Amino acid sequence: MRILIMTDCPADPNSGAAGTVYRTAEALKRLGHEVETVWADELGRRIRHGNLHYLLELPLAIRRVLRRKLGKRRYDVVEVSQPHGYLAAAMLRRSALDSVYIHRSHGFELRVGRDLAEWREVYRTPAATSIRQLLSPLMSRALYLNSHAIVRFADGHIVSATECADFLREEMGVATDRIAVVPQAVPDSFLEAGVPMDANRLTGVLYVGQFAFIKAPMIVAEVMNRLSEQRPDLRFTWVADASHHGEIGKLLETRTRERTRLMGWMRQEELIRVFDSHGIFVFPSFFEGFGKAFLEAMSRGLCVVAANNGGAHDVIRDGVDGHLVRTGGAKEMVDTCLSLLQDPQRAARMSRAATESARSYTWRRVAEESASFYRRRLEARAGARS
């Protein structure tokens, strides 16, 4: 198949959504498909404000670049990340081409807003400025329209977790055959033999993630603070962008801060070594489209304690290869970590099971399942036109 993949991200295999697109594209090439990619630099950007760029500038940019690409060659599949390509989807739908437009969601935006509303109320996030308060209803309305437009015009939707698929089907009215759930994966290097779980490794508690409300950093800090109080033998590591280390430090109590190593983003080869020196991985996000970090931790044999949402909800077998706790449940997360620390043999069994479970989540599988969905949608489009 000839495939065009477009995303408003840099071509960075080590990043979140960008890494998913990058590694999927490379895996599709290894399967023999012709894949062309369009990244943020080719789409261009003039509006600095993030939401205004996504809602006003990006839809036009995606359509403009797609029109230019189609003027030179034809594609079987055009895949664009997030709903902002709805103008391009509408253009392709109206054309005489046999191409299908696939919307790849890294976390469906309207679901993000719904799921975070409860937690914004609980944690009373700072009030927006007067300008933002005026713009917010307009932004929400624009996002609502964009999301409904992509549902109307896209030939198919690829999501990474069943919760997004359920939202598209139940809340947006998308037919089941137009949705594919394709869980994300870990690089092959993460699946190489790791370090066996032992008592020393188990006392290392790790978190890796952006410092953003959606990731529940206040719960990460609360878990670390409570564990620090009850277990003076524990050591902690928090990996996040270095620009946020000051804010992270303010969330940690003095006792915890003295035993916490703050680390910035790093290459995945370096991150493997960090994973391998820890035994417990906490992952309390309020929302995840998938959340590759927990799966990377599993692949390196960590005992993952995760909020029961996103990819963790689909992948982890509670009590077997990881633990799931109620989203927002800091106390439950602390209690679960303590139970693992008190039973090293169980933790070692869970470590081995996690490593084994992660082996099936490869980028080759992602490419194969994506390609299979492309073919089904191409067949459906051909059938509709005959």
Phi, psi and omega per residue, in radians:
M1 nan 2.603 3.013
R2 -1.692 2.091 -2.982
I3 -2.192 2.286 3.020
L4 -1.941 2.147 -3.134
I5 -2.025 2.235 -3.078
M6 -2.216 2.393 3.088
T7 -2.704 2.547 3.111
D8 -1.537 0.960 3.140
C9 -2.345 2.749 2.989
P10 -1.281 2.743 -3.135
A11 -1.380 1.304 -3.037
D12 -2.113 1.877 -3.113
P13 -1.200 -0.253 -3.087
N14 -1.614 -0.061 -3.065
S15 -1.617 3.132 -3.080
G16 -1.265 -1.606 -3.137
A17 -1.069 -0.703 3.134
A18 -1.067 -0.712 3.128
G19 -1.113 -0.668 3.102
T20 -1.073 -0.820 -3.139
V21 -1.123 -0.806 -3.083
Y22 -1.047 -0.878 -3.055
R23 -1.274 -0.538 3.047
T24 -1.137 -0.783 3.140
A25 -1.067 -0.781 -3.136
E26 -1.128 -0.684 3.137
A27 -1.186 -0.644 3.082
L28 -1.112 -0.677 3.090
K29 -1.089 -0.729 -3.129
R30 -1.150 -0.412 3.065
L31 -1.399 -0.100 3.085
G32 1.813 0.070 3.132
H33 -1.439 2.661 3.032
E34 -1.527 2.014 -3.050
V35 -2.161 2.218 3.039
E36 -2.028 2.408 -3.100
T37 -2.074 2.523 3.034
V38 -2.122 2.153 -3.103
W39 -1.935 -3.134 -3.036
A40 -0.991 -0.669 -3.083
D41 -1.118 -0.573 3.117
E42 -1.365 -0.542 3.100
L43 -1.248 -0.576 3.118
G44 1.383 2.845 -3.134
R45 -2.798 2.293 3.040
R46 -2.056 -0.586 -3.120
I47 -1.453 2.099 -3.093
R48 -1.342 -0.594 -3.110
H49 -1.115 2.165 -3.024
G50 -0.987 -0.973 -3.076
N51 -1.148 -0.677 3.105
L52 -1.117 -0.673 3.086
H53 -1.077 -0.847 -3.092
Y54 -1.118 -0.681 -2.992
L55 -1.576 -0.499 -3.047
L56 -1.933 -0.743 -3.035
E57 -1.586 -0.769 -3.004
L58 -1.103 -0.749 3.122
P59 -0.979 -0.711 3.124
L60 -1.199 -0.673 -3.125
A61 -1.149 -0.740 3.139
I62 -1.106 -0.766 3.121
R63 -1.115 -0.731 -3.130
R64 -1.089 -0.815 -3.126
V65 -1.187 -0.691 3.111
L66 -1.099 -0.734 3.114
R67 -1.037 -0.731 3.133
R68 -1.146 -0.729 3.137
K69 -1.128 -0.732 -3.113
L70 -1.200 -0.381 3.081
G71 -1.240 -0.261 -3.095
K72 -1.877 -0.558 -3.124
R73 -2.776 2.969 -3.141
R74 -1.902 2.615 3.139
Y75 -2.195 2.559 3.001
D76 -1.322 -0.656 -3.054
V77 -2.314 2.312 2.938
V78 -2.023 2.026 -3.133
E79 -2.016 2.225 -3.111
V80 -2.240 2.337 3.124
S81 -1.342 2.422 3.052
Q82 1.196 2.954 -2.968
P83 -1.411 -0.020 -2.998
H84 -1.251 -0.102 3.085
G85 -1.616 0.394 -3.050
Y86 -1.104 -0.553 3.100
L87 -1.159 -0.689 3.084
A88 -1.152 -0.685 3.123
A89 -1.109 -0.731 3.126
A90 -1.134 -0.722 3.113
M91 -1.073 -0.769 -3.137
L92 -1.175 -0.659 3.125
R93 -1.089 -0.645 -3.105
R94 -1.414 -0.229 -3.091
S95 -1.362 2.995 3.093
A96 -1.584 0.121 -3.080
L97 -1.325 2.710 3.114
D98 -1.619 0.106 -3.133
S99 -1.142 2.646 2.991
V100 -1.932 2.563 3.118
Y101 -1.820 2.133 3.139
I102 -1.969 2.198 3.072
H103 -1.650 2.032 3.072
R104 -1.742 2.086 -3.121
S105 -1.810 2.314 3.061
H106 -1.718 0.307 -3.074
G107 2.428 1.774 -2.975
F108 -1.099 2.169 -2.940
E109 -1.013 -0.735 -3.132
L110 -1.129 -0.554 3.072
R111 -1.216 -0.628 3.088
V112 -0.989 -0.885 -3.122
G113 -1.043 -0.730 -3.139
R114 -1.123 -0.823 -3.030
D115 -1.290 -0.476 -3.126
L116 -1.476 -0.310 -3.050
A117 -0.980 -0.769 -3.134
E118 -1.058 -0.757 -3.049
W119 -1.329 -0.516 3.048
R120 -1.150 -0.565 3.091
E121 -1.255 -0.753 -3.126
V122 -1.086 -0.762 -3.043
Y123 -1.730 0.060 3.023
R124 0.804 1.140 -3.136
T125 -1.068 2.624 -3.064
P126 -0.943 2.485 3.139
A127 -1.126 2.510 3.128
A128 -1.286 2.770 3.063
T129 -1.155 2.883 -3.104
S130 -1.052 -0.654 3.132
I131 -1.154 -0.762 3.140
R132 -1.157 -0.603 3.110
Q133 -1.113 -0.622 3.105
L134 -1.249 -0.674 -3.082
L135 -1.366 -0.490 -3.003
S136 -0.964 -0.822 3.110
P137 -1.069 -0.635 3.118
L138 -1.168 -0.736 3.113
M139 -1.087 -0.793 -3.128
S140 -1.064 -0.734 3.135
R141 -1.150 -0.720 3.136
A142 -1.130 -0.750 3.115
L143 -1.102 -0.691 3.101
Y144 -1.042 -0.801 -3.129
L145 -1.172 -0.747 3.124
N146 -1.052 -0.770 -3.096
S147 -1.148 -0.715 3.113
H148 -1.221 -0.544 3.115
A149 -1.194 -0.697 3.141
I150 -1.194 -0.575 3.067
V151 -1.139 -0.633 -3.119
R152 -1.259 -0.713 -2.957
F153 -1.767 -0.408 -3.110
A154 -1.253 2.520 3.098
D155 -1.419 -0.357 3.141
G156 -2.895 2.837 -3.093
H157 -2.323 2.236 3.027
I158 -1.890 2.150 3.081
V159 -2.135 2.889 -3.061
S160 -1.766 -0.214 -3.071
A161 -2.455 2.645 -3.078
T162 -1.148 -0.492 -3.140
E163 -1.089 -0.661 3.079
C164 -1.209 -0.680 3.094
A165 -1.089 -0.754 3.115
D166 -1.074 -0.709 -3.138
F167 -1.118 -0.813 3.138
L168 -1.044 -0.710 -3.096
R169 -1.316 -0.841 -2.994
E170 -1.475 -0.639 -3.080
E171 -1.689 -0.501 -3.055
M172 -1.904 -0.133 3.070
G173 1.303 0.416 3.134
V174 -1.388 2.349 3.129
A175 -1.152 2.529 -3.077
T176 -1.008 -0.667 -3.084
D177 -1.252 -0.136 3.097
R178 -1.718 0.131 -3.127
I179 -2.148 2.356 3.009
A180 -2.179 2.291 3.022
V181 -1.705 1.955 -3.131
V182 -2.112 1.704 -3.138
P183 -1.039 2.633 -3.136
Q184 -1.354 -2.993 -2.948
A185 -2.571 -3.114 3.079
V186 -2.124 2.674 3.079
P187 -1.076 2.670 -3.123
D188 -1.004 -0.569 -3.111
S189 -1.104 -0.471 3.123
F190 -1.272 -0.313 -3.080
L191 -1.628 0.020 3.068
E192 -1.286 2.810 -3.087
A193 -0.954 2.373 -3.102
G194 -1.942 -2.697 -3.090
V195 -1.768 2.209 3.130
P196 -1.049 2.581 3.100
M197 -1.231 2.286 3.034
D198 -2.438 3.132 -3.046
A199 -1.076 -0.678 -3.119
N200 -1.202 -0.781 3.136
R201 -1.102 -0.665 -3.074
L202 -1.077 -0.476 -3.104
T203 -1.410 0.056 3.064
G204 -1.702 2.143 -3.124
V205 -1.915 2.237 -3.000
L206 -2.181 2.523 2.927
Y207 -2.361 2.379 3.074
V208 -2.274 2.124 3.116
G209 3.011 2.852 3.088
Q210 -1.123 2.619 3.040
F211 -1.560 1.517 -3.089
A212 -2.537 2.620 -3.085
F213 -0.917 -0.704 -3.080
I214 -1.028 -0.465 -3.111
K215 -1.552 -0.021 3.100
A216 1.009 0.948 -3.139
P217 -1.111 -0.481 3.114
M218 -1.165 -0.520 3.085
I219 -1.355 -0.664 3.040
V220 -0.952 -0.838 -3.117
A221 -1.127 -0.732 -3.136
E222 -1.100 -0.717 3.116
V223 -1.101 -0.809 3.141
M224 -1.120 -0.710 3.141
N225 -1.105 -0.752 -3.116
R226 -1.216 -0.697 3.106
L227 -1.143 -0.677 3.129
S228 -1.085 -0.655 -3.135
E229 -1.179 -0.670 -3.036
Q230 -1.597 -0.418 -3.105
R231 -2.302 1.609 -3.119
P232 -1.175 -0.152 3.136
D233 -1.523 -0.080 -3.075
L234 -1.430 2.644 3.019
R235 -2.196 2.610 -3.014
F236 -2.215 2.580 3.030
T237 -2.370 2.339 3.130
W238 -2.197 2.024 3.138
V239 -1.809 2.071 3.134
A240 -2.770 2.969 3.107
D241 -0.966 2.343 -3.060
A242 -1.033 -0.457 -3.130
S243 -1.141 -0.284 -3.114
H244 -1.824 0.068 -3.081
H245 -1.097 -0.586 3.099
G246 -1.115 -0.746 3.124
E247 -1.165 -0.669 3.109
I248 -1.092 -0.758 3.139
G249 -1.004 -0.597 -3.136
K250 -1.218 -0.419 3.137
L251 -1.418 -0.331 -3.057
L252 -1.665 2.385 3.043
E253 -1.176 2.744 -3.068
T254 -0.924 -0.798 -3.120
R255 -1.042 -0.731 -3.129
T256 -1.254 -0.745 -3.094
R257 -1.041 -0.645 -3.123
E258 -1.175 -0.357 -3.108
R259 -1.932 0.245 -3.089
T260 -1.982 2.289 3.037
R261 -1.752 2.099 3.081
L262 -1.653 2.229 -3.103
M263 -2.237 2.542 3.104
G264 -1.521 -3.134 3.116
W265 -1.079 2.613 -3.100
M266 -2.596 2.925 3.070
R267 -1.162 2.717 -3.052
Q268 -1.134 -0.513 3.092
E269 -1.087 -0.655 3.100
E270 -1.293 -0.640 -3.110
L271 -1.112 -0.587 3.095
I272 -0.981 -0.752 -3.127
R273 -1.135 -0.595 3.088
V274 -1.165 -0.820 3.091
F275 -0.977 -0.780 -3.023
D276 -1.200 -0.242 3.136
S277 -1.763 0.187 3.119
H278 -2.236 2.766 -3.113
G279 -1.999 -0.456 -3.103
I280 -2.148 2.357 3.115
F281 -2.107 2.116 3.114
V282 -1.749 2.457 -3.037
F283 -2.575 1.400 -2.963
P284 -1.696 0.418 -3.016
S285 -0.851 2.505 3.016
F286 -1.262 -0.511 -3.103
F287 -2.644 2.453 2.992
E288 -2.484 2.336 2.943
G289 -1.220 -0.610 2.929
F290 -2.672 -1.216 3.124
G291 1.686 1.349 -3.035
K292 -1.105 -0.449 -3.014
A293 -1.023 -0.699 -3.118
F294 -1.143 -0.641 -3.134
L295 -1.253 -0.651 3.044
E296 -1.068 -0.728 3.104
A297 -1.085 -0.770 3.108
M298 -1.037 -0.730 -3.091
S299 -1.099 -0.438 3.126
R300 -1.723 0.209 3.005
G301 1.451 0.266 3.077
L302 -1.345 2.658 3.006
C303 -1.485 1.903 -3.061
V304 -1.557 2.286 3.015
V305 -2.059 1.873 -2.950
A306 -2.193 2.660 2.975
A307 -1.152 2.532 -3.014
N308 -1.438 1.197 3.069
N309 -2.673 3.022 3.090
G310 1.055 -2.569 -3.121
G311 -1.132 -0.592 3.131
A312 -1.022 -0.681 3.119
H313 -1.026 -0.626 -3.095
D314 -1.494 -0.601 -2.948
V315 -1.594 -0.788 -2.990
I316 -1.334 2.290 2.984
R317 -1.647 1.832 -2.986
D318 -0.952 2.192 3.129
G319 1.490 -0.127 -3.116
V320 -1.883 -1.113 -3.132
D321 -2.020 0.273 3.115
G322 2.915 -3.099 3.111
H323 -2.255 2.448 3.035
L324 -1.960 2.343 3.073
V325 -2.199 2.845 3.126
R326 -0.982 2.327 3.080
T327 -1.007 2.269 -3.086
G328 1.511 -0.023 -3.051
G329 -1.557 1.410 -3.135
A330 -1.099 -0.774 -3.115
K331 -1.095 -0.750 3.121
E332 -1.071 -0.661 3.130
M333 -1.159 -0.728 3.103
V334 -1.102 -0.834 -3.118
D335 -1.064 -0.676 3.140
T336 -1.175 -0.730 3.090
C337 -1.068 -0.752 -3.133
L338 -1.107 -0.660 3.140
S339 -1.137 -0.625 3.088
L340 -1.193 -0.729 3.137
L341 -1.113 -0.531 -3.114
Q342 -1.455 -0.139 -3.111
D343 -2.387 1.307 -3.085
P344 -0.998 -0.567 3.141
Q345 -1.165 -0.726 3.083
R346 -1.133 -0.703 3.104
A347 -1.071 -0.688 3.122
A348 -1.137 -0.692 3.096
R349 -1.131 -0.739 3.130
M350 -1.123 -0.676 3.113
S351 -1.027 -0.824 -3.141
R352 -1.141 -0.694 3.138
A353 -1.164 -0.661 3.126
A354 -1.107 -0.783 3.119
T355 -1.038 -0.761 -3.133
E356 -1.158 -0.739 3.140
S357 -1.075 -0.701 -3.066
A358 -1.174 -0.362 -3.056
R359 -1.102 -0.429 -3.123
S360 -1.454 -0.129 -3.080
Y361 -1.748 1.417 -3.114
T362 -1.943 2.808 3.109
W363 -1.259 -0.454 3.035
R364 -1.070 -0.761 3.094
R365 -1.074 -0.731 3.109
V366 -1.019 -0.786 -3.134
A367 -1.145 -0.742 -3.133
E368 -1.104 -0.773 -3.125
E369 -1.219 -0.630 3.084
S370 -1.131 -0.809 -3.131
A371 -1.096 -0.673 3.104
S372 -1.084 -0.711 3.117
F373 -1.186 -0.704 3.082
Y374 -0.956 -0.830 -3.095
R375 -1.083 -0.724 3.134
R376 -1.096 -0.694 -3.136
R377 -1.269 -0.596 3.056
L378 -1.110 -0.741 3.107
E379 -1.101 -0.715 3.130
A380 -1.137 -0.691 3.134
R381 -1.179 -0.728 3.119
A382 -1.098 -0.696 3.129
G383 -1.145 -0.619 -3.131
A384 -1.231 -0.465 -3.084
R385 -1.573 -0.285 -3.078
S386 -1.401 nan nan
